[in-house]
Amino acid sequence: MSVNGLKIKKGLVMDEIIDLKEALERVQEDKELLNELFDIYMEDFATKRQALGQALISRDMTKIKEIAHSMKGSSGNISAKPMHAACLKIEVMAKEGKTDGIQELLVDIDGYFERIKDFVARYKKDMA
C-alpha cells in the first residue's frame, strides 16, 4: 500500500520518522491541515531545542521537563514516534533529577529533526 508515494506496511511507514497513516488519521485525512501542523512544528522546533540546550547547561530540571513535555506533545501530534519517545525519556529523566544521558538524547533529537525535515519536504513535494 502507498500513501503520498510512501510505502506503508501494516499501518507503519517503513523506514520513516513519521507514521503518515496515523498522522493523516489524526487530522481526518485533511492533508492541508497536516501540512499546516508540519509548518508549525518546523517553526517551533528550533526555539524549543535551543531552550532545552540552555536549560541543560543551567541544570534547570523544571525547564528541561517542561520543554521536553512540550516537544513530546507536538511530536505526538504529527506522529513523529522516535522524536516523541526521545522527548519522553528526557522528560522522565528530568522529573527524576537525572542529567546523565540527556546530552546523548539531544544528539538523537537533532538527528530525528533532520529526518523530519526530509520527510516533510517529500510530503510537500508529493502534495504539489
C-alpha positions in Angstrom: 0.0 0.0 0.0 1.2 3.6 -0.6 0.1 6.9 0.8 1.5 10.0 -0.9 4.1 7.8 -2.6 5.4 6.4 0.7 5.3 2.7 1.3 3.0 1.5 4.1 3.2 -1.9 5.7 0.7 -2.9 8.4 0.0 0.7 9.3 3.6 1.9 9.6 5.6 3.8 7.1 8.7 1.8 6.6 12.0 3.5 7.4 10.2 6.8 8.1 10.4 9.1 11.1 6.7 9.9 10.9 3.8 7.4 10.8 2.0 9.2 7.9 -1.1 6.9 8.1 -1.6 7.7 11.7 -0.9 11.4 11.2 -3.5 11.6 8.5 -6.0 9.7 10.7 -5.4 12.3 13.4 -6.5 15.1 11.1 -9.3 13.1 9.5 -7.4 12.8 6.2 -7.1 16.6 5.9 -3.8 16.9 4.1 -3.8 20.7 4.2 -4.2 20.7 7.9 -1.4 18.2 8.3 0.7 20.4 6.1 0.0 23.3 8.5 0.8 21.2 11.5 4.2 20.3 9.9 4.9 24.0 9.3 4.1 24.9 12.9 6.2 22.0 14.1 9.2 23.1 12.0 8.9 26.7 13.1 8.7 25.8 16.8 11.4 23.2 17.0 14.5 25.4 16.7 13.3 27.6 19.6 12.4 24.7 21.8 15.6 22.9 21.0 17.7 25.9 21.8 15.8 26.5 25.1 16.3 22.8 26.0 20.0 23.1 25.5 20.2 26.2 27.6 18.1 24.6 30.4 20.5 21.6 30.4 23.5 23.9 30.6 22.0 25.7 33.6 20.8 22.3 35.0 17.2 23.7 35.4 15.4 20.4 35.7 11.9 22.1 35.8 12.6 23.8 32.5 14.1 20.7 30.9 10.9 18.7 32.0 8.6 21.4 30.7 10.3 21.9 27.3 10.7 18.1 26.8 7.0 17.7 27.6 6.0 20.3 25.1 8.3 18.8 22.4 6.9 15.4 23.2 3.3 16.6 22.7 4.0 18.4 19.4 5.9 15.3 18.1 3.0 13.1 19.1 0.6 15.5 17.2 2.4 14.7 13.9 3.1 11.1 14.8 6.9 11.5 14.9 7.3 8.4 17.1 11.1 8.3 17.6 11.1 12.0 18.5 8.2 11.5 20.8 10.0 8.6 22.6 13.3 10.6 23.0 11.4 13.6 24.4 9.5 11.3 26.8 12.9 9.9 28.0 14.2 13.4 28.7 11.0 14.4 30.5 11.2 11.3 32.7 14.9 11.9 33.4 14.3 15.5 34.3 11.5 14.5 36.7 13.9 12.1 38.4 16.6 14.8 38.5 19.0 12.9 36.3 21.0 14.6 33.6 23.4 11.7 32.6 22.4 10.6 29.1 20.4 13.7 28.2 23.2 15.1 26.0 23.2 11.9 24.0 19.4 12.1 23.6 19.8 15.7 22.3 22.1 14.3 19.6 19.4 11.8 18.8 16.8 14.5 18.7 18.9 16.6 16.3 19.2 13.6 14.0 15.5 12.9 14.2 14.7 16.5 13.3 16.9 16.3 10.2 14.9 13.2 9.2 11.6 15.0 9.9 12.7 17.9 7.7 13.4 15.5 4.9 10.1 13.7 5.4 8.2 17.0 5.4 10.0 18.2 2.2 9.0 14.9 0.5 5.4 15.2 1.7 5.1 18.8 0.4 6.6 17.8 -2.9 4.1 14.9 -3.2 1.2 17.4 -2.4 2.2 19.8 -5.1 
